[in-house]
């Protein structure tokens, strides 16, 4: 990527923020998803309803929370309850979007945040699921936000912490997960991806400015579907950067 007047993190936040739709509910995690939700609410999606794991629903995010259970996730919220109520809300089908991260992702959008290597004798033990399995299983649409390299975009994840399309078309439904649910996008440090409807395999949508298709392919450990036309994501606008730097994260906790 060539030198730009913004960071990779700022670009990823902007690309992720543009995926939010006004009037929808979104399960939000710490870091980039929080900033993306705040940016979306201040731009094109003022009616987005953030849902936090520890029970804050519909909070007014005047100041950036530092964790999903912090008091700011309950600020002027429509609901202030607990983790069990939040998960039940997902089970009832009331959460549209879920934003997730992980150490590994495969072509079907399965995420691993549990172990690297064999589960019983791992090379590394990772934080585990937390609410990751619930989000990927119960939200209607999930978006993964990832660093992009072959160690993370792998042919097969070492452990399925969060189900994507599992082994392909029909596998989620066969496992008992809601029909029509599943991953819809991946926002990486190199590009934006979605999933081909027929095969449920990951597909390149648009590269980030200054990134070539060949660079994305070279950093992906499986065969990425390439459409006839690959777009280029719009860089952060002056308004988006001003909001991020002056209003959303003026202390530069994440950007």
N, C-alpha and C positions, 0 to 999 in steps of 0.2 A: 504494500500500500504506500502510495506516495505521501509526502508531507501534507497535512491538512490543518486548517485552523480549528480543529476539534479533535477530541480523543476518540479512540475506538469505543470506549465505554459510552461516551456521549452519543455516538452514532447508533450503537445498539439500543440505547434507551429510546431514541427518537423512532427507530424502526419498529420497536416493540410497542411504543405508545400509539402509533398509527394503526395498530391492529385492534385496539379497543373500539367497541361500538357504543354509541350513546344509549343509555337506558338499559344496559345489561349489567349482570352481576359478575364479579371477577374475584376469584380466590387469589390473594396476593401474598407473596413471600418477601423475605428481606432482600434488600439490595436493588438490583436493576428493576425487578417488577414493581417495587414501591415507587421508584422515581418515574417509571413509565406510566403508572396509574395516575400519579399526580400531574404529570405533563399532559396526559390525555384529558383529565378533568379541567385543566386550565386552557385547553385549546378546543378540540372538536367534540369532546364527549363529556360535557359538564354533568350529565346525568348518570355517569357510571357509578355503580354501587360496589365499593371495595369490601371484600369479606376477608377477615383475618382469622388465622387458625385458632387463636385463643378467645374468640367470641365477639370481637368488634365487627359490626356490620353497618355499613353506610356512614362511616366516620367522615367528618370534614377534615381533610388533611392539610391544615394550614401550615404545619411544621412537619418535617420529615421524621417519621418514627425510626428508631434504631433497631427495633426487633418487633416480631409479630404479636408480642404480648405486652408491649409498652403502653402506657396510658394514652399516648397520642393516637393509638389505633381505636380508641373508644371515644375520642373527642367529638361531642355533639352527634354521636352515632344514633341510628334508629333502633339498634339493638345492642345491648351490652350483656352478653351471657357467658358461655364457656365453650370449651372445645367439643364437648359431646353434642351441644346444640348445633354447632357449626357443621360437624360431620353429618348429623341427621339432616340438616338443610340440603347438603349434597346428595344424600341418599334419596331424598324426596324429589330430586331433580330440579332444584331451584337455583343452582349455580351454573351460569353459562360458560365462563372461561376459568381455566386454571393455568397459572404460570409456574414453570418448574425448571430446575437445573439438575445436573447430574455429572458423574465422572465419565460415563460412557453412554452412547446412544447408537442404535443400529438402524438399518434401512427401514424397519417397520415402526420406528419411534419408541421402541422399548428403552427404558432408562435404567441405569444402574448407579445407585449411590450407596451400595452396601459393602461389596468386597471387590478387590482386584485379584484375579486368580481364583483357585479353588475355594469354595465357601468355607470348608472345614480347615484348610491350611492355606490361608490367603497370603499373597504378597503384601497386601495392605488392607487394613480394616477401615472402612469409611463410616461416616455418621449414621447411615441407615435410612430408613424410610421417613420417620417423622410422619407428616401427613401426606407424603409423596404418593403412596399407594392409593390413598383415599381420593386425592385430587385427580390422579390419572384414571381411576376407575369410575368416579361418580360425576365429575364435571362433564358437561356435554362436549366441550372443546378444550384442548390443552395446547399450550405453546411452550416449547423448550427454549431456554436461553443458554448458549454453550460457547466455550472456547472451541475453535475449529482446528483440529489436527487429527492425524491417524490414530493416535492413542485414545482419542475420545470418540471419533466416528468409526466404529468398528464393525466387522462383519457379523459378529454375534456378541452380545453383552455377556460378561462373566456371570452376572446374576440379574434377574429381572426384579428390580425394586418397584418400578412403576410400569404397568402394562401400557404399551402402545397398541399396535394392531397384532401383537403377539407373533404368529407365524404367517399372517397374511389375511386375505379376504375371508370374512366369516368367523375368524378365530375368536374375536372378542365376544361375539354373540354366543358362540359355543361354550365359552367360559362363564357365561351368565351375566356379562356386562351389557348395559343398555344399548339397544340398536340405535345407530346413528351417532354414537359418541366416539371419542378418540382424539388422537393428535391431529392438529391442523397445520401448524407451522413450527419451524425452527429458526430462531434468530441467532446467528453465530457471529464470530468476529470477522468473518469473511463474506457472508451472504445471508439471504433469506430463502428458506426452502418451504415447500408444502408437500403434500402426498398425492400421488396419482390415484384417482378414485378406483380405477379398475384393479390395480395391483396392490394398492396400499403401500407402495414403496416411495421413499423420499425422492423429491424432485426439486431441482434447482429452479427458483423463480427469478431472483435478481441478485447480482453481485453488489458489493459495496463499491463506492467510488474508488477507482485506482486498483481494483482487484480484477484479475482476469478469470475467465471460466477455467482455464488450464490450472490456475493456482488453486481454485476450489477443488477440482478433481484430484489434484496431486495430494491434497491434504485430507482426502476422504478415503477411508479404508474399505469401502464397498462401492459397487457400481451405482453411481448417482444417475437418476434419470435426467436427461438433458432435453428440454423442449426445443423446437425449431428456433424460437426466439427467446433469449434470456435478457431480462431487463437490467437496469441499474437503479439501485435505491437512491432516492433523493437525499442529498446531504442535509444535515441539520440546518434549519433556517435561522436567521438572526433572532427571530422571536423565540424559537425553541431554545436556542443557546442562552438567551437572556433569562428566560424563565428558569432553566436548569441552574444557571450559575448565580443568579441574584435572588430568586425566590424559593426554589425547591431545595437546592443543596449548597447554600452559600458558604458552609463550613468545609465543603469539599470532602465529605465523608465517603462518597462513592465515586464522584466524577474526577 
